[in-house]
Amino acid sequence: MRTVNAERHAEKRAEILEAAGRCFLRNGFHRASISAICAEAGISPGHLYHYFDSKEAIITALVEDRLDNAARRYQLLINVDDIVPTLLAELERYLREEHSSGFTLKKMMLSDILGEASRNPAIAALFTSFCNKRYRYAADLLRKGQASGQIDPSLDPDATAELLISTADAAETWSIRNPDHEFDKNFAVFRTMLERLLTPPARHAAG
């Protein structure tokens, strides 16, 4: 029986995902075919199916990679003492990086996956699961901030988490909506909005 080199398997899988990402960027999820992905990766369909059994499986892997990144950022944030300043600093770092990167697969996924979800129940379920996990991470962080007196206790953490995630996702598309937008000006307003939302009323009055 042939043994599988785990490291080489992971490397090849990553190469296929990168190739698929390039196809998705050019053509969107719906129009990017398995044959186009194979041509981009320089492999045969039979070879691809050793790693992914469908295009949906490739999309799932890309979404899961994004969720893994969100989980790593959450683990960093949940252990800090100054939650609101750290959260805002992390958002600025992330959005500034996105702003400088142009039109990326991550940005395309925010819009194109919604269109794919309207046609494909499996992708719709995947996207819902992805969003719900991100909401839970954010809600847990908000609850910790409320328990420590750093975040307004009157806020519903689950509803606020959905609002924060949706607003941050929209901010990722600033450069798509307006290529000439001024990041610093936009983020200054974004920061003020979130500070006013999250900060307890007593701190507003003291400020």
C-alpha positions as CSV (number, residue, x, y, z in Angstrom):
1,M,0.0,0.0,0.0
2,R,1.3,3.4,-0.9
3,T,2.0,5.7,2.1
4,V,1.0,9.3,2.0
5,N,3.6,12.0,2.9
6,A,1.6,14.2,5.1
7,E,3.8,17.3,4.6
8,R,3.8,16.9,0.8
9,H,0.0,16.3,0.9
10,A,-0.5,19.5,2.8
11,E,1.8,21.4,0.5
12,K,0.0,20.2,-2.6
13,R,-3.4,20.9,-1.1
14,A,-2.3,24.5,-0.4
15,E,-1.1,24.8,-4.0
16,I,-4.5,23.7,-5.3
17,L,-6.2,26.2,-3.0
18,E,-4.0,29.0,-4.2
19,A,-4.7,28.1,-7.8
20,A,-8.5,27.8,-7.1
21,G,-8.3,31.2,-5.4
22,R,-6.8,32.8,-8.6
23,C,-9.6,31.2,-10.7
24,F,-12.3,32.4,-8.3
25,L,-10.8,36.0,-8.4
26,R,-10.9,36.0,-12.2
27,N,-14.3,34.3,-12.7
28,G,-16.2,34.1,-9.4
29,F,-17.2,30.9,-7.7
30,H,-20.0,30.1,-10.0
31,R,-18.1,30.3,-13.3
32,A,-14.8,28.8,-12.2
33,S,-14.9,25.2,-13.3
34,I,-12.9,22.2,-12.0
35,S,-11.1,22.0,-15.4
36,A,-10.1,25.6,-15.1
37,I,-8.8,25.1,-11.5
38,C,-6.9,22.0,-12.7
39,A,-5.3,23.9,-15.6
40,E,-4.3,26.7,-13.2
41,A,-2.8,24.2,-10.8
42,G,-1.1,22.2,-13.5
43,I,-2.8,18.9,-12.5
44,S,-5.4,16.5,-13.9
45,P,-8.9,16.3,-12.5
46,G,-8.1,12.8,-11.2
47,H,-5.1,14.3,-9.3
48,L,-7.3,17.1,-7.9
49,Y,-9.9,14.6,-6.6
50,H,-7.2,13.0,-4.4
51,Y,-7.4,16.3,-2.4
52,F,-10.9,17.6,-2.9
53,D,-14.0,15.8,-4.1
54,S,-15.8,18.8,-5.5
55,K,-15.6,22.5,-6.1
56,E,-17.7,23.0,-3.0
57,A,-15.1,21.2,-1.0
58,I,-12.5,23.7,-2.2
59,I,-14.7,26.6,-1.3
60,T,-15.2,25.0,2.1
61,A,-11.5,24.8,2.7
62,L,-11.0,28.4,1.7
63,V,-13.7,29.5,4.1
64,E,-12.3,27.3,6.9
65,D,-8.9,28.8,6.4
66,R,-10.5,32.2,7.0
67,L,-12.2,31.0,10.1
68,D,-8.9,29.6,11.4
69,N,-7.5,33.1,11.0
70,A,-10.4,34.6,12.9
71,A,-10.0,32.0,15.7
72,R,-6.3,32.9,16.1
73,R,-7.1,36.6,16.3
74,Y,-9.8,35.8,18.9
75,Q,-7.4,33.9,21.0
76,L,-5.1,36.9,21.1
77,L,-7.8,39.3,22.0
78,I,-9.6,37.2,24.7
79,N,-6.5,37.2,26.9
80,V,-5.8,41.0,26.9
81,D,-6.8,43.4,29.7
82,D,-7.7,46.5,27.7
83,I,-10.3,45.0,25.5
84,V,-11.7,48.0,23.6
85,P,-8.4,49.7,22.7
86,T,-6.9,46.3,21.7
87,L,-9.9,45.4,19.6
88,L,-9.8,48.7,17.8
89,A,-6.0,48.4,17.2
90,E,-6.5,44.9,15.8
91,L,-9.3,46.2,13.5
92,E,-7.1,49.0,12.3
93,R,-4.2,46.7,11.6
94,Y,-6.4,44.2,9.8
95,L,-8.3,46.8,7.7
96,R,-5.1,48.8,6.9
97,E,-3.6,45.6,5.6
98,E,-6.7,44.9,3.5
99,H,-6.7,48.4,2.2
100,S,-3.1,48.1,0.9
101,S,-3.6,44.7,-0.7
102,G,-6.1,45.6,-3.5
103,F,-8.8,43.3,-4.6
104,T,-8.1,40.0,-2.8
105,L,-9.8,36.6,-2.5
106,K,-10.9,37.5,1.0
107,K,-12.7,40.6,-0.3
108,M,-14.3,38.7,-3.2
109,M,-15.5,36.0,-0.8
110,L,-17.6,38.5,1.1
111,S,-19.6,39.4,-1.9
112,D,-19.4,36.5,-4.3
113,I,-20.1,33.8,-1.8
114,L,-23.4,35.5,-1.1
115,G,-24.4,35.1,-4.7
116,E,-23.2,31.5,-4.7
117,A,-25.1,30.8,-1.5
118,S,-28.3,32.0,-3.1
119,R,-27.9,29.2,-5.7
120,N,-26.3,26.5,-3.6
121,P,-27.8,25.3,-0.3
122,A,-24.5,23.6,0.7
123,I,-22.6,26.9,0.4
124,A,-25.4,28.8,2.1
125,A,-25.1,26.4,5.1
126,L,-21.4,26.7,5.1
127,F,-21.6,30.5,5.1
128,T,-24.1,30.6,7.9
129,S,-21.9,28.3,10.0
130,F,-18.9,30.5,9.3
131,C,-20.7,33.6,10.3
132,N,-22.2,32.1,13.4
133,K,-18.7,31.0,14.6
134,R,-17.3,34.4,14.1
135,Y,-20.3,35.9,16.0
136,R,-19.7,33.6,18.9
137,Y,-16.1,34.7,19.1
138,A,-17.1,38.3,19.2
139,A,-19.9,37.8,21.6
140,D,-17.6,36.0,24.1
141,L,-15.2,38.9,23.9
142,L,-18.0,41.4,24.5
143,R,-19.2,39.4,27.5
144,K,-15.7,39.5,29.0
145,G,-15.6,43.2,28.5
146,Q,-18.9,43.7,30.1
147,A,-17.9,41.6,33.1
148,S,-14.8,43.7,33.6
149,G,-16.7,47.0,33.2
150,Q,-15.1,48.0,30.0
151,I,-18.1,47.5,27.7
152,D,-21.6,48.9,28.1
153,P,-23.5,46.2,30.1
154,S,-26.8,47.2,28.5
155,L,-25.7,45.9,25.1
156,D,-26.9,42.5,24.0
157,P,-23.6,40.8,23.3
158,D,-25.0,38.5,20.5
159,A,-26.7,41.3,18.6
160,T,-23.8,43.6,19.1
161,A,-21.4,40.9,17.8
162,E,-23.4,40.5,14.6
163,L,-23.3,44.3,14.2
164,L,-19.6,44.5,14.7
165,I,-18.7,41.7,12.4
166,S,-21.1,43.0,9.6
167,T,-19.7,46.5,10.0
168,A,-16.1,45.2,9.8
169,D,-16.9,43.1,6.8
170,A,-18.4,46.2,5.1
171,A,-15.2,48.2,5.9
172,E,-13.1,45.6,4.1
173,T,-14.9,46.7,0.9
174,W,-14.1,50.4,1.2
175,S,-11.5,50.2,-1.6
176,I,-14.0,48.3,-3.8
177,R,-16.8,50.8,-3.3
178,N,-14.5,53.8,-3.7
179,P,-10.9,53.3,-4.9
180,D,-10.1,56.9,-4.0
181,H,-11.3,56.6,-0.4
182,E,-9.0,57.9,2.4
183,F,-8.4,55.1,4.8
184,D,-7.3,57.3,7.7
185,K,-10.3,59.5,7.5
186,N,-12.7,56.6,7.2
187,F,-11.1,54.7,10.1
188,A,-11.2,57.7,12.4
189,V,-15.0,57.8,12.0
190,F,-15.2,54.0,12.3
191,R,-13.2,54.1,15.6
192,T,-15.3,56.9,17.0
193,M,-18.5,55.0,16.2
194,L,-17.3,51.8,17.8
195,E,-15.9,53.6,20.9
196,R,-19.3,55.3,21.4
197,L,-21.2,52.1,21.0
198,L,-19.0,50.0,23.3
199,T,-18.0,52.3,26.1
200,P,-20.1,52.3,29.2
201,P,-22.3,55.5,29.6
202,A,-20.4,56.5,32.8
203,R,-17.2,56.6,30.9
204,H,-18.7,58.8,28.2
205,A,-19.9,61.2,30.9
206,A,-16.4,61.3,32.5
207,G,-14.8,61.9,29.2
